[in-house]
Amino acid sequence: MATTGSGTKDDPWVLKTPPGTSEYTMYRDEEADLSTLVCKVGSTTLGYQLRCIEDLHAMLREHGDWMPLGAADEQKPAKEGTVEAWGRSPDNPVRGWYGTKKGLRGRFGMYVPPLLEALGLAELEHGPRNNRMRAI
């Protein structure tokens, strides 16, 4: 999927969810206390630790195959073996949630994978549901 923007607050990346049904923006905020990847979906603002880009890419390279996205809200459990489960696992490099706003820490598997695809770091499926990704 094509994207626009350079990833700054004034020129955010304009992305679409894996099924291509919703548009959202992301940008790097390296001046925050914890460098953040800011995600704006409608009037909702989510945040993920900026290091998630490199960490997710490294994990996918090590995994070596397709991995289901498994997007889920924070309040719902994530299916094991998914990008979403890894994004909140005590076994990932940050030892827990990459999401920075309590109550809005989920949906890692929905919003971060399209950015990795746009950056040329991963390949992503774009079906109506049950999408997967793998490192390039």
N, CA, C and O atoms as a GROMACS GRO file, in nm:
protein
  544
    1MET      N    1   0.084  -0.119   0.000
    1MET     CA    2   0.000   0.000   0.000
    1MET      C    3   0.088   0.125   0.000
    1MET      O    4   0.192   0.129   0.066
    2ALA      N    5   0.047   0.224  -0.073
    2ALA     CA    6   0.122   0.348  -0.079
    2ALA      C    7   0.094   0.432   0.045
    2ALA      O    8  -0.015   0.427   0.102
    3THR      N    9   0.193   0.509   0.084
    3THR     CA   10   0.177   0.600   0.197
    3THR      C   11   0.239   0.734   0.160
    3THR      O   12   0.322   0.743   0.070
    4THR      N   13   0.198   0.836   0.232
    4THR     CA   14   0.257   0.968   0.212
    4THR      C   15   0.309   1.015   0.345
    4THR      O   16   0.280   0.956   0.449
    5GLY      N   17   0.386   1.123   0.343
    5GLY     CA   18   0.438   1.184   0.465
    5GLY      C   19   0.580   1.139   0.497
    5GLY      O   20   0.629   1.038   0.447
    6SER      N   21   0.644   1.218   0.581
    6SER     CA   22   0.782   1.190   0.618
    6SER      C   23   0.795   1.147   0.764
    6SER      O   24   0.906   1.121   0.811
    7GLY      N   25   0.684   1.139   0.836
    7GLY     CA   26   0.688   1.089   0.973
    7GLY      C   27   0.715   1.193   1.080
    7GLY      O   28   0.752   1.160   1.193
    8THR      N   29   0.696   1.322   1.044
    8THR     CA   30   0.709   1.428   1.144
    8THR      C   31   0.569   1.474   1.185
    8THR      O   32   0.470   1.439   1.120
    9LYS      N   33   0.561   1.551   1.292
    9LYS     CA   34   0.431   1.600   1.337
    9LYS      C   35   0.365   1.686   1.228
    9LYS      O   36   0.243   1.679   1.209
   10ASP      N   37   0.445   1.766   1.158
   10ASP     CA   38   0.391   1.853   1.053
   10ASP      C   39   0.364   1.780   0.922
   10ASP      O   40   0.289   1.829   0.838
   11ASP      N   41   0.425   1.662   0.905
   11ASP     CA   42   0.408   1.584   0.782
   11ASP      C   43   0.403   1.435   0.819
   11ASP      O   44   0.494   1.359   0.786
   12PRO      N   45   0.295   1.394   0.888
   12PRO     CA   46   0.287   1.255   0.935
   12PRO      C   47   0.270   1.156   0.821
   12PRO      O   48   0.225   1.190   0.711
   13TRP      N   49   0.307   1.031   0.852
   13TRP     CA   50   0.277   0.924   0.757
   13TRP      C   51   0.126   0.907   0.754
   13TRP      O   52   0.062   0.904   0.859
   14VAL      N   53   0.069   0.895   0.637
   14VAL     CA   54  -0.073   0.866   0.621
   14VAL      C   55  -0.081   0.721   0.578
   14VAL      O   56  -0.034   0.683   0.471
   15LEU      N   57  -0.143   0.639   0.662
   15LEU     CA   58  -0.145   0.494   0.644
   15LEU      C   59  -0.288   0.442   0.640
   15LEU      O   60  -0.383   0.514   0.672
   16LYS      N   61  -0.302   0.317   0.601
   16LYS     CA   62  -0.432   0.249   0.607
   16LYS      C   63  -0.415   0.121   0.685
   16LYS      O   64  -0.309   0.058   0.682
   17THR      N   65  -0.520   0.082   0.757
   17THR     CA   66  -0.519  -0.044   0.830
   17THR      C   67  -0.496  -0.159   0.732
   17THR      O   68  -0.521  -0.142   0.612
   18PRO      N   69  -0.450  -0.274   0.779
   18PRO     CA   70  -0.421  -0.384   0.687
   18PRO      C   71  -0.535  -0.418   0.589
   18PRO      O   72  -0.507  -0.443   0.472
   19PRO      N   73  -0.662  -0.420   0.632
   19PRO     CA   74  -0.768  -0.447   0.534
   19PRO      C   75  -0.791  -0.331   0.436
   19PRO      O   76  -0.862  -0.346   0.336
   20GLY      N   77  -0.731  -0.215   0.465
   20GLY     CA   78  -0.747  -0.099   0.378
   20GLY      C   79  -0.876  -0.022   0.402
   20GLY      O   80  -0.915   0.060   0.320
   21THR      N   81  -0.942  -0.048   0.514
   21THR     CA   82  -1.074   0.011   0.540
   21THR      C   83  -1.070   0.144   0.614
   21THR      O   84  -1.164   0.223   0.604
   22SER      N   85  -0.961   0.172   0.687
   22SER     CA   86  -0.954   0.295   0.765
   22SER      C   87  -0.818   0.362   0.747
   22SER      O   88  -0.715   0.295   0.737
   23GLU      N   89  -0.821   0.494   0.742
   23GLU     CA   90  -0.699   0.573   0.729
   23GLU      C   91  -0.662   0.630   0.865
   23GLU      O   92  -0.750   0.662   0.945
   24TYR      N   93  -0.533   0.643   0.892
   24TYR     CA   94  -0.484   0.702   1.016
   24TYR      C   95  -0.346   0.761   0.990
   24TYR      O   96  -0.287   0.737   0.884
   25THR      N   97  -0.295   0.837   1.084
   25THR     CA   98  -0.163   0.897   1.069
   25THR      C   99  -0.072   0.855   1.184
   25THR      O  100  -0.117   0.820   1.293
   26MET      N  101   0.058   0.861   1.156
   26MET     CA  102   0.159   0.832   1.258
   26MET      C  103   0.275   0.928   1.237
   26MET      O  104   0.305   0.970   1.125
   27TYR      N  105   0.340   0.962   1.347
   27TYR     CA  106   0.462   1.041   1.338
   27TYR      C  107   0.551   1.013   1.459
   27TYR      O  108   0.506   0.966   1.563
   28ARG      N  109   0.679   1.043   1.442
   28ARG     CA  110   0.777   1.026   1.549
   28ARG      C  111   0.775   1.149   1.638
   28ARG      O  112   0.778   1.262   1.590
   29ASP      N  113   0.771   1.127   1.769
   29ASP     CA  114   0.787   1.235   1.868
   29ASP      C  115   0.907   1.198   1.953
   29ASP      O  116   0.894   1.130   2.055
   30GLU      N  117   1.023   1.243   1.910
   30GLU     CA  118   1.146   1.207   1.980
   30GLU      C  119   1.176   1.304   2.095
   30GLU      O  120   1.275   1.286   2.166
   31GLU      N  121   1.093   1.405   2.113
   31GLU     CA  122   1.113   1.500   2.222
   31GLU      C  123   1.032   1.463   2.346
   31GLU      O  124   1.048   1.526   2.450
   32ALA      N  125   0.946   1.362   2.335
   32ALA     CA  126   0.869   1.317   2.451
   32ALA      C  127   0.963   1.253   2.552
   32ALA      O  128   1.076   1.218   2.518
   33ASP      N  129   0.918   1.238   2.677
   33ASP     CA  130   1.000   1.174   2.780
   33ASP      C  131   1.051   1.038   2.732
   33ASP      O  132   1.167   1.004   2.754
   34LEU      N  133   0.965   0.964   2.669
   34LEU     CA  134   0.999   0.835   2.610
   34LEU      C  135   0.970   0.851   2.461
   34LEU      O  136   0.854   0.870   2.423
   35SER      N  137   1.073   0.843   2.375
   35SER     CA  138   1.051   0.861   2.231
   35SER      C  139   0.931   0.779   2.187
   35SER      O  140   0.924   0.659   2.212
   36THR      N  141   0.837   0.846   2.123
   36THR     CA  142   0.706   0.787   2.096
   36THR      C  143   0.672   0.789   1.948
   36THR      O  144   0.709   0.880   1.874
   37LEU      N  145   0.600   0.688   1.907
   37LEU     CA  146   0.537   0.682   1.777
   37LEU      C  147   0.392   0.718   1.803
   37LEU      O  148   0.318   0.640   1.862
   38VAL      N  149   0.350   0.836   1.759
   38VAL     CA  150   0.215   0.885   1.785
   38VAL      C  151   0.124   0.840   1.672
   38VAL      O  152   0.155   0.858   1.554
   39CYS      N  153   0.011   0.782   1.709
   39CYS     CA  154  -0.086   0.730   1.614
   39CYS      C  155  -0.219   0.801   1.635
   39CYS      O  156  -0.276   0.795   1.744
   40LYS      N  157  -0.268   0.867   1.531
   40LYS     CA  158  -0.397   0.937   1.539
   40LYS      C  159  -0.498   0.865   1.452
   40LYS      O  160  -0.482   0.855   1.330
   41VAL      N  161  -0.602   0.816   1.518
   41VAL     CA  162  -0.710   0.744   1.452
   41VAL      C  163  -0.837   0.821   1.482
   41VAL      O  164  -0.891   0.811   1.592
   42GLY      N  165  -0.885   0.898   1.386
   42GLY     CA  166  -0.999   0.985   1.412
   42GLY      C  167  -0.962   1.084   1.520
   42GLY      O  168  -0.861   1.154   1.509
   43SER      N  169  -1.042   1.091   1.626
   43SER     CA  170  -1.013   1.183   1.736
   43SER      C  171  -0.933   1.116   1.848
   43SER      O  172  -0.904   1.179   1.950
   44THR      N  173  -0.897   0.989   1.830
   44THR     CA  174  -0.822   0.914   1.932
   44THR      C  175  -0.673   0.919   1.902
   44THR      O  176  -0.631   0.901   1.788
   45THR      N  177  -0.593   0.944   2.006
   45THR     CA  178  -0.448   0.945   1.993
   45THR      C  179  -0.390   0.832   2.076
   45THR      O  180  -0.411   0.824   2.197
   46LEU      N  181  -0.318   0.745   2.010
   46LEU     CA  182  -0.249   0.635   2.076
   46LEU      C  183  -0.100   0.661   2.068
   46LEU      O  184  -0.055   0.740   1.985
   47GLY      N  185  -0.024   0.596   2.152
   47GLY     CA  186   0.122   0.608   2.146
   47GLY      C  187   0.187   0.474   2.166
   47GLY      O  188   0.140   0.391   2.244
   48TYR      N  189   0.296   0.452   2.095
   48TYR     CA  190   0.376   0.332   2.110
   48TYR      C  191   0.522   0.375   2.124
   48TYR      O  192   0.564   0.474   2.064
   49GLN      N  193   0.599   0.302   2.203
   49GLN     CA  194   0.740   0.334   2.215
   49GLN      C  195   0.803   0.329   2.076
   49GLN      O  196   0.783   0.233   2.002
   50LEU      N  197   0.877   0.432   2.041
   50LEU     CA  198   0.934   0.445   1.907
   50LEU      C  199   1.023   0.326   1.871
   50LEU      O  200   1.032   0.287   1.754
   51ARG      N  201   1.087   0.270   1.969
   51ARG     CA  202   1.176   0.157   1.944
   51ARG      C  203   1.102   0.035   1.890
   51ARG      O  204   1.165  -0.060   1.845
   52CYS      N  205   0.968   0.036   1.895
   52CYS     CA  206   0.891  -0.079   1.847
   52CYS      C  207   0.918  -0.109   1.701
   52CYS      O  208   0.906  -0.224   1.659
   53ILE      N  209   0.953  -0.009   1.622
   53ILE     CA  210   0.980  -0.030   1.480
   53ILE      C  211   1.098  -0.126   1.463
   53ILE      O  212   1.086  -0.228   1.395
   54GLU      N  213   1.210  -0.093   1.524
   54GLU     CA  214   1.329  -0.177   1.513
   54GLU      C  215   1.310  -0.310   1.585
   54GLU      O  216   1.352  -0.414   1.534
   55ASP      N  217   1.247  -0.308   1.702
   55ASP     CA  218   1.227  -0.431   1.778
   55ASP      C  219   1.136  -0.530   1.705
   55ASP      O  220   1.165  -0.649   1.701
   56LEU      N  221   1.027  -0.480   1.647
   56LEU     CA  222   0.935  -0.568   1.574
   56LEU      C  223   1.004  -0.624   1.451
   56LEU      O  224   0.989  -0.743   1.421
   57HIS      N  225   1.077  -0.542   1.379
   57HIS     CA  226   1.148  -0.590   1.261
   57HIS      C  227   1.248  -0.699   1.299
   57HIS      O  228   1.255  -0.802   1.231
   58ALA      N  229   1.323  -0.679   1.405
   58ALA     CA  230   1.420  -0.779   1.450
   58ALA      C  231   1.351  -0.910   1.488
   58ALA      O  232   1.398  -1.018   1.452
   59MET      N  233   1.240  -0.900   1.560
   59MET     CA  234   1.167  -1.020   1.601
   59MET      C  235   1.116  -1.095   1.478
   59MET      O  236   1.126  -1.218   1.472
   60LEU      N  237   1.060  -1.022   1.380
   60LEU     CA  238   1.009  -1.087   1.260
   60LEU      C  239   1.121  -1.154   1.180
   60LEU      O  240   1.101  -1.262   1.125
   61ARG      N  241   1.236  -1.092   1.175
   61ARG     CA  242   1.351  -1.153   1.105
   61ARG      C  243   1.391  -1.282   1.174
   61ARG      O  244   1.419  -1.383   1.108
   62GLU      N  245   1.393  -1.280   1.305
   62GLU     CA  246   1.428  -1.400   1.381
   62GLU      C  247   1.320  -1.508   1.363
   62GLU      O  248   1.351  -1.626   1.350
   63HIS      N  249   1.195  -1.466   1.362
   63HIS     CA  250   1.082  -1.559   1.344
   63HIS      C  251   1.092  -1.628   1.207
   63HIS      O  252   1.068  -1.748   1.196
   64GLY      N  253   1.128  -1.552   1.105
   64GLY     CA  254   1.158  -1.607   0.974
   64GLY      C  255   1.041  -1.650   0.888
   64GLY      O  256   1.064  -1.700   0.778
   65ASP      N  257   0.919  -1.632   0.932
   65ASP     CA  258   0.804  -1.676   0.852
   65ASP      C  259   0.689  -1.578   0.877
   65ASP      O  260   0.703  -1.482   0.953
   66TRP      N  261   0.578  -1.604   0.813
   66TRP     CA  262   0.459  -1.522   0.833
   66TRP      C  263   0.412  -1.532   0.978
   66TRP      O  264   0.419  -1.639   1.039
   67MET      N  265   0.365  -1.421   1.032
   67MET     CA  266   0.310  -1.417   1.168
   67MET      C  267   0.176  -1.346   1.163
   67MET      O  268   0.166  -1.237   1.105
   68PRO      N  269   0.071  -1.404   1.224
   68PRO     CA  270  -0.059  -1.337   1.227
   68PRO      C  271  -0.051  -1.207   1.307
   68PRO      O  272   0.025  -1.196   1.403
   69LEU      N  273  -0.132  -1.108   1.266
   69LEU     CA  274  -0.133  -0.978   1.335
   69LEU      C  275  -0.206  -0.987   1.468
   69LEU      O  276  -0.153  -0.945   1.571
   70GLY      N  277  -0.328  -1.040   1.468
   70GLY     CA  278  -0.403  -1.060   1.592
   70GLY      C  279  -0.440  -0.935   1.669
   70GLY      O  280  -0.441  -0.937   1.792
   71ALA      N  281  -0.470  -0.825   1.602
   71ALA     CA  282  -0.501  -0.698   1.669
   71ALA      C  283  -0.615  -0.715   1.770
   71ALA      O  284  -0.715  -0.780   1.742
   72ALA      N  285  -0.597  -0.654   1.887
   72ALA     CA  286  -0.699  -0.658   1.993
   72ALA      C  287  -0.686  -0.535   2.081
   72ALA      O  288  -0.576  -0.484   2.102
   73ASP      N  289  -0.799  -0.488   2.133
   73ASP     CA  290  -0.797  -0.379   2.230
   73ASP      C  291  -0.724  -0.424   2.356
   73ASP      O  292  -0.712  -0.543   2.383
   74GLU      N  293  -0.676  -0.328   2.433
   74GLU     CA  294  -0.603  -0.359   2.556
   74GLU      C  295  -0.684  -0.446   2.651
   74GLU      O  296  -0.628  -0.535   2.716
   75GLN      N  297  -0.814  -0.424   2.660
   75GLN     CA  298  -0.898  -0.495   2.755
   75GLN      C  299  -0.926  -0.640   2.714
   75GLN      O  300  -0.979  -0.718   2.793
   76LYS      N  301  -0.890  -0.677   2.590
   76LYS     CA  302  -0.914  -0.813   2.542
   76LYS      C  303  -0.782  -0.888   2.535
   76LYS      O  304  -0.678  -0.829   2.506
   77PRO      N  305  -0.785  -1.018   2.560
   77PRO     CA  306  -0.660  -1.094   2.551
   77PRO      C  307  -0.616  -1.106   2.405
   77PRO      O  308  -0.698  -1.111   2.314
   78ALA      N  309  -0.485  -1.110   2.387
   78ALA     CA  310  -0.429  -1.127   2.252
   78ALA      C  311  -0.405  -1.275   2.228
   78ALA      O  312  -0.362  -1.348   2.318
   79LYS      N  313  -0.433  -1.319   2.108
   79LYS     CA  314  -0.413  -1.459   2.071
   79LYS      C  315  -0.262  -1.489   2.068
   79LYS      O  316  -0.185  -1.414   2.009
   80GLU      N  317  -0.222  -1.597   2.132
   80GLU     CA  318  -0.081  -1.636   2.135
   80GLU      C  319  -0.024  -1.651   1.994
   80GLU      O  320  -0.094  -1.692   1.902
   81GLY      N  321   0.102  -1.617   1.981
   81GLY     CA  322   0.170  -1.633   1.853
   81GLY      C  323   0.143  -1.523   1.753
   81GLY      O  324   0.176  -1.538   1.635
   82THR      N  325   0.084  -1.412   1.798
   82THR     CA  326   0.053  -1.300   1.709
   82THR      C  327   0.143  -1.182   1.736
   82THR      O  328   0.208  -1.174   1.840
   83VAL      N  329   0.146  -1.089   1.642
   83VAL     CA  330   0.219  -0.963   1.661
   83VAL      C  331   0.163  -0.889   1.783
   83VAL      O  332   0.239  -0.833   1.862
   84GLU      N  333   0.031  -0.890   1.798
   84GLU     CA  334  -0.033  -0.823   1.913
   84GLU      C  335   0.015  -0.882   2.045
   84GLU      O  336   0.048  -0.808   2.137
   85ALA      N  337   0.020  -1.015   2.054
   85ALA     CA  338   0.064  -1.080   2.178
   85ALA      C  339   0.210  -1.044   2.208
   85ALA      O  340   0.245  -1.018   2.323
   86TRP      N  341   0.294  -1.042   2.105
   86TRP     CA  342   0.434  -1.005   2.124
   86TRP      C  343   0.445  -0.859   2.171
   86TRP      O  344   0.531  -0.828   2.254
   87GLY      N  345   0.360  -0.770   2.121
   87GLY     CA  346   0.364  -0.628   2.155
   87GLY      C  347   0.325  -0.597   2.299
   87GLY      O  348   0.337  -0.483   2.343
   88ARG      N  349   0.280  -0.698   2.373
   88ARG     CA  350   0.244  -0.678   2.513
   88ARG      C  351   0.305  -0.786   2.604
   88ARG      O  352   0.272  -0.794   2.722
   89SER      N  353   0.393  -0.866   2.549
   89SER     CA  354   0.451  -0.979   2.621
   89SER      C  355   0.564  -0.938   2.717
   89SER      O  356   0.643  -0.848   2.684
   90PRO      N  357   0.572  -1.001   2.833
   90PRO     CA  358   0.686  -0.976   2.922
   90PRO      C  359   0.817  -1.030   2.864
   90PRO      O  360   0.924  -1.005   2.920
   91ASP      N  361   0.810  -1.104   2.753
   91ASP     CA  362   0.930  -1.158   2.690
   91ASP      C  363   0.985  -1.072   2.577
   91ASP      O  364   1.088  -1.105   2.520
   92ASN      N  365   0.917  -0.960   2.543
   92ASN     CA  366   0.969  -0.874   2.438
   92ASN      C  367   1.080  -0.784   2.495
   92ASN      O  368   1.099  -0.783   2.617
   93PRO      N  369   1.153  -0.709   2.413
   93PRO     CA  370   1.264  -0.628   2.462
   93PRO      C  371   1.229  -0.523   2.568
   93PRO      O  372   1.316  -0.486   2.648
   94VAL      N  373   1.105  -0.474   2.573
   94VAL     CA  374   1.069  -0.374   2.675
   94VAL      C  375   0.999  -0.439   2.794
   94VAL      O  376   0.956  -0.370   2.887
   95ARG      N  377   0.988  -0.571   2.792
   95ARG     CA  378   0.930  -0.649   2.902
   95ARG      C  379   0.784  -0.614   2.930
   95ARG      O  380   0.742  -0.607   3.045
   96GLY      N  381   0.708  -0.592   2.823
   96GLY     CA  382   0.565  -0.562   2.839
   96GLY      C  383   0.512  -0.479   2.726
   96GLY      O  384   0.555  -0.493   2.612
   97TRP      N  385   0.419  -0.394   2.756
   97TRP     CA  386   0.346  -0.314   2.657
   97TRP      C  387   0.436  -0.213   2.585
   97TRP      O  388   0.512  -0.140   2.648
   98TYR      N  389   0.426  -0.210   2.452
   98TYR     CA  390   0.486  -0.101   2.375
   98TYR      C  391   0.394   0.020   2.377
   98TYR      O  392   0.440   0.133   2.359
   99GLY      N  393   0.264  -0.002   2.399
   99GLY     CA  394   0.169   0.108   2.408
   99GLY      C  395   0.200   0.194   2.529
   99GLY      O  396   0.240   0.144   2.633
  100THR      N  397   0.182   0.326   2.515
  100THR     CA  398   0.221   0.419   2.620
  100THR      C  399   0.105   0.478   2.700
  100THR      O  400   0.127   0.537   2.805
  101LYS      N  401  -0.018   0.463   2.651
  101LYS     CA  402  -0.133   0.523   2.721
  101LYS      C  403  -0.221   0.414   2.778
  101LYS      O  404  -0.287   0.341   2.704
  102LYS      N  405  -0.224   0.403   2.911
  102LYS     CA  406  -0.306   0.300   2.975
  102LYS      C  407  -0.450   0.314   2.927
  102LYS      O  408  -0.506   0.424   2.923
  103GLY      N  409  -0.509   0.202   2.894
  103GLY     CA  410  -0.645   0.200   2.839
  103GLY      C  411  -0.646   0.203   2.687
  103GLY      O  412  -0.744   0.163   2.624
  104LEU      N  413  -0.535   0.252   2.627
  104LEU     CA  414  -0.524   0.260   2.481
  104LEU      C  415  -0.394   0.195   2.432
  104LEU      O  416  -0.339   0.237   2.330
  105ARG      N  417  -0.346   0.094   2.505
  105ARG     CA  418  -0.218   0.033   2.470
  105ARG      C  419  -0.230  -0.078   2.367
  105ARG      O  420  -0.129  -0.124   2.314
  106GLY      N  421  -0.350  -0.123   2.338
  106GLY     CA  422  -0.370  -0.231   2.244
  106GLY      C  423  -0.367  -0.184   2.100
  106GLY      O  424  -0.326  -0.072   2.070
  107ARG      N  425  -0.411  -0.271   2.012
  107ARG     CA  426  -0.418  -0.246   1.868
  107ARG      C  427  -0.280  -0.230   1.804
  107ARG      O  428  -0.268  -0.178   1.692
  108PHE      N  429  -0.175  -0.275   1.874
  108PHE     CA  430  -0.039  -0.274   1.822
  108PHE      C  431  -0.035  -0.348   1.688
  108PHE      O  432   0.029  -0.303   1.593
  109GLY      N  433  -0.103  -0.463   1.681
  109GLY     CA  434  -0.105  -0.545   1.561
  109GLY      C  435  -0.187  -0.487   1.447
  109GLY      O  436  -0.183  -0.539   1.336
  110MET      N  437  -0.260  -0.381   1.472
  110MET     CA  438  -0.339  -0.316   1.368
  110MET      C  439  -0.263  -0.196   1.309
  110MET      O  440  -0.260  -0.178   1.188
  111TYR      N  441  -0.202  -0.115   1.396
  111TYR     CA  442  -0.148   0.013   1.350
  111TYR      C  443   0.002   0.015   1.321
  111TYR      O  444   0.045   0.093   1.237
  112VAL      N  445   0.082  -0.069   1.387
  112VAL     CA  446   0.227  -0.066   1.364
  112VAL      C  447   0.268  -0.142   1.236
  112VAL      O  448   0.354  -0.092   1.164
  113PRO      N  449   0.210  -0.258   1.205
  113PRO     CA  450   0.253  -0.330   1.084
  113PRO      C  451   0.246  -0.251   0.953
  113PRO      O  452   0.339  -0.262   0.874
  114PRO      N  453   0.142  -0.172   0.926
  114PRO     CA  454   0.143  -0.095   0.801
  114PRO      C  455   0.260   0.004   0.792
  114PRO      O  456   0.307   0.034   0.682
  115LEU      N  457   0.307   0.054   0.906
  115LEU     CA  458   0.422   0.144   0.904
  115LEU      C  459   0.548   0.066   0.863
  115LEU      O  460   0.628   0.116   0.784
  116LEU      N  461   0.566  -0.053   0.917
  116LEU     CA  462   0.682  -0.133   0.878
  116LEU      C  463   0.679  -0.163   0.728
  116LEU      O  464   0.783  -0.164   0.662
  117GLU      N  465   0.560  -0.188   0.676
  117GLU     CA  466   0.547  -0.210   0.532
  117GLU      C  467   0.586  -0.084   0.455
  117GLU      O  468   0.660  -0.090   0.357
  118ALA      N  469   0.536   0.031   0.499
  118ALA     CA  470   0.565   0.158   0.432
  118ALA      C  471   0.714   0.192   0.436
  118ALA      O  472   0.766   0.254   0.343
  119LEU      N  473   0.782   0.150   0.542
  119LEU     CA  474   0.925   0.176   0.556
  119LEU      C  475   1.010   0.072   0.482
  119LEU      O  476   1.133   0.080   0.482
  120GLY      N  477   0.945  -0.026   0.420
  120GLY     CA  478   1.017  -0.127   0.345
  120GLY      C  479   1.080  -0.235   0.432
  120GLY      O  480   1.174  -0.302   0.388
  121LEU      N  481   1.031  -0.251   0.554
  121LEU     CA  482   1.087  -0.348   0.648
  121LEU      C  483   1.010  -0.479   0.654
  121LEU      O  484   1.062  -0.579   0.703
  122ALA      N  485   0.887  -0.478   0.605
  122ALA     CA  486   0.803  -0.597   0.616
  122ALA      C  487   0.705  -0.605   0.499
  122ALA      O  488   0.676  -0.506   0.433
  123GLU      N  489   0.657  -0.726   0.478
  123GLU     CA  490   0.552  -0.753   0.382
  123GLU      C  491   0.426  -0.780   0.463
  123GLU      O  492   0.432  -0.846   0.567
  124LEU      N  493   0.313  -0.731   0.416
  124LEU     CA  494   0.189  -0.738   0.491
  124LEU      C  495   0.075  -0.784   0.400
  124LEU      O  496   0.065  -0.740   0.286
  125GLU      N  497  -0.008  -0.873   0.451
  125GLU     CA  498  -0.127  -0.914   0.376
  125GLU      C  499  -0.236  -0.809   0.395
  125GLU      O  500  -0.238  -0.739   0.496
  126HIS      N  501  -0.327  -0.798   0.298
  126HIS     CA  502  -0.432  -0.697   0.302
  126HIS      C  503  -0.570  -0.756   0.274
  126HIS      O  504  -0.647  -0.700   0.196
  127GLY      N  505  -0.600  -0.868   0.338
  127GLY     CA  506  -0.732  -0.929   0.323
  127GLY      C  507  -0.831  -0.863   0.417
  127GLY      O  508  -0.794  -0.776   0.496
  128PRO      N  509  -0.959  -0.903   0.412
  128PRO     CA  510  -1.058  -0.843   0.500
  128PRO      C  511  -1.037  -0.875   0.648
  128PRO      O  512  -1.082  -0.800   0.734
  129ARG      N  513  -0.967  -0.986   0.679
  129ARG     CA  514  -0.936  -1.021   0.819
  129ARG      C  515  -0.828  -1.127   0.822
  129ARG      O  516  -0.790  -1.182   0.719
  130ASN      N  517  -0.780  -1.154   0.943
  130ASN     CA  518  -0.676  -1.257   0.965
  130ASN      C  519  -0.550  -1.234   0.883
  130ASN      O  520  -0.496  -1.329   0.825
  131ASN      N  521  -0.503  -1.111   0.877
  131ASN     CA  522  -0.384  -1.078   0.801
  131ASN      C  523  -0.257  -1.118   0.876
  131ASN      O  524  -0.257  -1.135   0.997
  132ARG      N  525  -0.149  -1.133   0.798
  132ARG     CA  526  -0.021  -1.172   0.852
  132ARG      C  527   0.086  -1.079   0.798
  132ARG      O  528   0.063  -1.003   0.704
  133MET      N  529   0.207  -1.087   0.859
  133MET     CA  530   0.320  -1.010   0.812
  133MET      C  531   0.447  -1.091   0.826
  133MET      O  532   0.452  -1.188   0.902
  134ARG      N  533   0.550  -1.051   0.752
  134ARG     CA  534   0.683  -1.110   0.768
  134ARG      C  535   0.786  -1.006   0.732
  134ARG      O  536   0.759  -0.912   0.657
  135ALA      N  537   0.906  -1.024   0.786
  135ALA     CA  538   1.015  -0.930   0.761
  135ALA      C  539   1.065  -0.942   0.619
  135ALA      O  540   1.059  -1.049   0.558
  136ILE      N  541   1.116  -0.831   0.568
  136ILE     CA  542   1.183  -0.831   0.438
  136ILE      C  543   1.332  -0.826   0.466
  136ILE      O  544   1.412  -0.824   0.373
   0.00000   0.00000   0.00000
